[in-house]
């Protein structure tokens, strides 16, 4: 069974940075799209960024372009989300997710099948 484990969340001041990690197991890494999503209680989960492992193509939500960078370490089956210049509205639980093989999920939540447990990011103003 596919397992995803996120880490790297925490409390940071506005303007600060964090790097989130997502380790995927039990998958052939380069067959998948891996996405990062975030959710605030009471609101819908929103796509932040995604990467198609086989060709490296990426996608970003407009609200994070220029501040968030997604990358991978294929040898470690790990996807990273570098978050710079954090804003208070970035406070949320951040989740990584994996699509089915060869499905390009983009930032569309329902195209992802497997989800991690989330890591909390809190940005203080």
N, C-alpha and C positions, 0 to 999 in steps of 0.2 A: 504494500500500500504506500502511496506517495505521502511523504511527510515533509512539512515545511516548518522551519524553526527560525523565527525572527529574534533579533537582539539589537541592542544599541540605542534603544530609547532612553529617555531621561528628562531631567529638568534643565532647561537652558534659558539664559536671558535672551531677550529679543536682540537680533543681530548676530547671535551665536551660530554655531554649526554642530551638526551631528552626522555620524555615518551609521546608517542602519544596515544590518546584514540579514540575509535570508539564505539558509542552508537547505538545499533540497536533497532528499534521499529517495531511492527506489525509482529513479527516472533516468532515461537516456537524455542527458541534459540538453543536447543540441536539437532535440525535436520539438522543443516547447517555446512558447511565449511566457515570460514571467512578468507579472505586473505588481506594482505597488499601489495600494489603495489606502484611504484614510476615512475614518468615521468619527463623528462627534455624536455623543448620545442624543437621540431624538431626531437625528438627521440621516439622510441616506448616505450610504457608502459611496465615495467618489474616487474615480481613477486619478492617480497622480502621475504615474509614469509606467512605461512598459518597455520590454526589450525582447526581440525575437532572437533567440540564441544562435540559430543557424546562420543568419546573415548580419546580425548586429544592429538591425534597424531599431530605432527607438521612437518613442512617442512621449509627449509631455502635455500635461494640462496647461492651459494658457497662464493660469495663476502661479505656476511654479517655474515657467521657462526662464532660464538664465540663473536660477538659484539652485535647482535640483539637478543632479546628474546620476544617471543609472549606469551601472557597469557590472561586469561579471568576471569571475575567476573560474573558468571552466574546469580547471584541474581540481578545484575544490567544490564544484557544484554550488557555487555561492553567487548570489546577486547582491549588489550593494546599492544603496541610495544615499548619495552624499547630499546633505541638506545644508545650504549656506544661507546666511542672512535670514534666519528664522524670524517669523512674525508671530504675534500672539494668536492670530487666526489659524496658525498652523498647529495649534494644540489639538490633538486627536489621538486615537489609537490607529497605528499604522499596521497594515497587513500586507503580506506578500501572497501571491496566488499564482497558480499554474493552470494553463489551459490544457485541453486535450492535445495529443500530439498533432502538430502541423496546423493547429487552429491559431490564427493570428488574432489574439484577443484585444489588442489595443487597450483602450481605457474603458471598455465595456464590461461591466461587472458580471453579467450573466454568461459571458463567454468563458469564464474561468470556472474550473471544476474543483480544484483543491486549494484549500486555504490554510494559512498558518493561524496561530493563536493570537497574534498581534503583539505589538510592543508600543508602550505609551510614550508619547512625546508631549511634554508640557513646556510652553514658552511663556516666560514671565515678562511683563512689560516694565 
